[in-house]
């Protein structure tokens, strides 16, 4: 009788190529995603050593971080960004890597196109020079971000050196109320454990509330695992997963599909397997969440008040809170609802998929963005953009006064010119509220697409549960 | 390939902040480079410089008198959270930092640092407090980092022990890199690949 194993252990065991005593494991990588920002120095390294890419067919590239989201017919005005994108094209051509770059119908944010193309599959190891690679864990894959040195290693060997991770069970029981979303689950988790709470661990999200989520909602949760310090977070695959993968361009088909599903069904954590840490969250009591500070752990239920440094007993936590509130120009004890908003951003690898846009559009239909507020909607991929246009969502956004953009990382990382100006407040569906993350001096409130849309309409931070017909709205989305 | 590291002595740059994220270490707008040059200028950019490129007044700790050339950074809890950008350790090392002392580091930052000859040294909260007291009492105190012995030698002659991943330590002491190690596993890798066909073919349809 074999020892009960977690899904993490099963995937791990399946990919260890070899391991010397005392050394990390040589871990095989099934899929390597490449983008323009963290790869140029890795390709330079290969050239310097005279190395090739070992498996171009297990590698795929796109341009997403530094590209403009203005119409594609316009030139890239930022010379450094243009050079970086040209460098990616040169590197992919030279090393034989398929590139879904600007102009390709498959272009998009790297963590949106992997699942969309059917490349992201259960049981795989997936890496990318990007910390939000944890997104792909939604499919029951072990997926994590790596640095550029590791990008070079994976390009050259299709492996990397890894220590066996610890496991952290995140059990979410109960059911979400209308207007409360998967974004609120992950913000609530990080608010509880802090931005370093998951360091050294892989989260496994389990429980009734997780099982009830669609794939895109699961991706939102897994995406932000890194914001809780965990390099990876995953959800065991089930019928919801298989249904999403089935029929996609790179998904197995025919007899291969049946064999794959049979293999995938053996992945879930065995009964009796143990975790290094466990936390339980009650979905029934969750409210829409919003951040007030300068890291994703500084989050509160939207009806709560901004915490006071006077209530902090730990000296360093007190000072960190004082610093954050000074940067955000918020008062201790003030309500967050009603706080003025200048910009609302809907998009990113966290919440830039079609179901996110459907939710935001449903809230905005027949309404208008408040005077003085800029609503920017950036689809997560070119395909998401086309789909949103087909479904009429783009028309709803435009009629509401929103700025409908091309796909890319855009104002989530703000390195392409889409950014806040100093002092501006944004409600953002992205993943990081660090100082200056969305533009130097910009102030970010992280929240769900519904909260973002509700805030865009009223011009102040708004509880999405006050939207008319919230029960029906919250049911919009699908997949 | 990094220079071998064994032992070095330096005064300390105290950076009194917790949860310093990699967007602070190198703001995203400096990630458009295609090489590793010039990143010292981007290091802690928005904490150091005004909009017009002049230094903040009072200057950020890195720019205070006597700080240039120091190789050890003492920081608050959980340093390096956020992005996987290796530009963060590249910027730190190009400014001259060779070791960072904290109670904890974010995983990816820690991995990236070790691959660039930058030592992320984890100390207990008590020792961390002791180091802060030491630097407050004597801002010019010198510490000696001894990687081989896994110890930080204090001015009073006492030593703080630390542990570092034994494999990473071996690589740092030898000045070799992980890619060389992996390339030497070709036989094992070929055997594994023969038994494990690729799960996907990203080139399918493109050929």
Boltz contact constraints between the chains, C-beta under 6 A:
constraints:
  - contact:
      token1: [A, 17]
      token2: [B, 188]
      max_distance: 6.0
  - contact:
      token1: [A, 17]
      token2: [B, 189]
      max_distance: 6.0
  - contact:
      token1: [A, 17]
      token2: [B, 192]
      max_distance: 6.0
  - contact:
      token1: [A, 18]
      token2: [B, 185]
      max_distance: 6.0
  - contact:
      token1: [A, 18]
      token2: [B, 188]
      max_distance: 6.0
  - contact:
      token1: [A, 22]
      token2: [B, 166]
      max_distance: 6.0
  - contact:
      token1: [A, 23]
      token2: [B, 167]
      max_distance: 6.0
  - contact:
      token1: [A, 24]
      token2: [B, 167]
      max_distance: 6.0
  - contact:
      token1: [A, 26]
      token2: [B, 185]
      max_distance: 6.0
  - contact:
      token1: [A, 30]
      token2: [B, 199]
      max_distance: 6.0
  - contact:
      token1: [A, 31]
      token2: [B, 200]
      max_distance: 6.0
  - contact:
      token1: [A, 37]
      token2: [B, 31]
      max_distance: 6.0
  - contact:
      token1: [A, 40]
      token2: [B, 34]
      max_distance: 6.0
  - contact:
      token1: [A, 41]
      token2: [B, 36]
      max_distance: 6.0
  - contact:
      token1: [A, 57]
      token2: [B, 201]
      max_distance: 6.0
  - contact:
      token1: [A, 57]
      token2: [B, 202]
      max_distance: 6.0
  - contact:
      token1: [A, 57]
      token2: [B, 203]
      max_distance: 6.0
  - contact:
      token1: [A, 58]
      token2: [B, 198]
      max_distance: 6.0
  - contact:
      token1: [A, 60]
      token2: [B, 202]
      max_distance: 6.0
  - contact:
      token1: [A, 66]
      token2: [B, 32]
      max_distance: 6.0
  - contact:
      token1: [A, 80]
      token2: [B, 32]
      max_distance: 6.0
  - contact:
      token1: [A, 81]
      token2: [B, 32]
      max_distance: 6.0
  - contact:
      token1: [A, 84]
      token2: [B, 32]
      max_distance: 6.0
  - contact:
      token1: [A, 84]
      token2: [B, 34]
      max_distance: 6.0
  - contact:
      token1: [A, 87]
      token2: [B, 34]
      max_distance: 6.0
  - contact:
      token1: [A, 98]
      token2: [B, 202]
      max_distance: 6.0
  - contact:
      token1: [A, 98]
      token2: [B, 203]
      max_distance: 6.0
  - contact:
      token1: [A, 98]
      token2: [B, 206]
      max_distance: 6.0
  - contact:
      token1: [A, 119]
      token2: [B, 200]
      max_distance: 6.0
  - contact:
      token1: [A, 124]
      token2: [B, 199]
      max_distance: 6.0
  - contact:
      token1: [A, 129]
      token2: [B, 84]
      max_distance: 6.0
  - contact:
      token1: [A, 130]
      token2: [B, 84]
      max_distance: 6.0
  - contact:
      token1: [A, 131]
      token2: [B, 83]
      max_distance: 6.0
  - contact:
      token1: [A, 131]
      token2: [B, 84]
      max_distance: 6.0
  - contact:
      token1: [A, 145]
      token2: [B, 84]
      max_distance: 6.0
  - contact:
      token1: [A, 145]
      token2: [B, 108]
      max_distance: 6.0
  - contact:
      token1: [A, 147]
      token2: [B, 84]
      max_distance: 6.0
  - contact:
      token1: [A, 147]
      token2: [B, 86]
      max_distance: 6.0
  - contact:
      token1: [A, 147]
      token2: [B, 112]
      max_distance: 6.0
  - contact:
      token1: [A, 148]
      token2: [B, 86]
      max_distance: 6.0
  - contact:
      token1: [A, 149]
      token2: [B, 115]
      max_distance: 6.0
  - contact:
      token1: [A, 153]
      token2: [B, 179]
      max_distance: 6.0
  - contact:
      token1: [A, 153]
      token2: [B, 182]
      max_distance: 6.0
  - contact:
      token1: [A, 157]
      token2: [B, 182]
      max_distance: 6.0
  - contact:
      token1: [A, 159]
      token2: [B, 182]
      max_distance: 6.0
  - contact:
      token1: [A, 161]
      token2: [B, 178]
      max_distance: 6.0
  - contact:
      token1: [A, 195]
      token2: [B, 19]
      max_distance: 6.0
  - contact:
      token1: [A, 195]
      token2: [B, 81]
      max_distance: 6.0
  - contact:
      token1: [A, 196]
      token2: [B, 78]
      max_distance: 6.0
  - contact:
      token1: [A, 196]
      token2: [B, 104]
      max_distance: 6.0
  - contact:
      token1: [A, 199]
      token2: [B, 107]
      max_distance: 6.0
  - contact:
      token1: [A, 231]
      token2: [B, 107]
      max_distance: 6.0
  - contact:
      token1: [A, 250]
      token2: [B, 200]
      max_distance: 6.0
  - contact:
      token1: [A, 295]
      token2: [B, 19]
      max_distance: 6.0
  - contact:
      token1: [A, 316]
      token2: [B, 18]
      max_distance: 6.0
  - contact:
      token1: [A, 320]
      token2: [B, 18]
      max_distance: 6.0
  - contact:
      token1: [A, 413]
      token2: [B, 28]
      max_distance: 6.0
  - contact:
      token1: [A, 415]
      token2: [B, 28]
      max_distance: 6.0
  - contact:
      token1: [A, 415]
      token2: [B, 29]
      max_distance: 6.0
  - contact:
      token1: [A, 415]
      token2: [B, 31]
      max_distance: 6.0
  - contact:
      token1: [A, 434]
      token2: [B, 21]
      max_distance: 6.0
  - contact:
      token1: [A, 434]
      token2: [B, 23]
      max_distance: 6.0
  - contact:
      token1: [A, 436]
      token2: [B, 27]
      max_distance: 6.0
  - contact:
      token1: [A, 436]
      token2: [B, 46]
      max_distance: 6.0
  - contact:
      token1: [A, 437]
      token2: [B, 23]
      max_distance: 6.0
  - contact:
      token1: [A, 440]
      token2: [B, 46]
      max_distance: 6.0
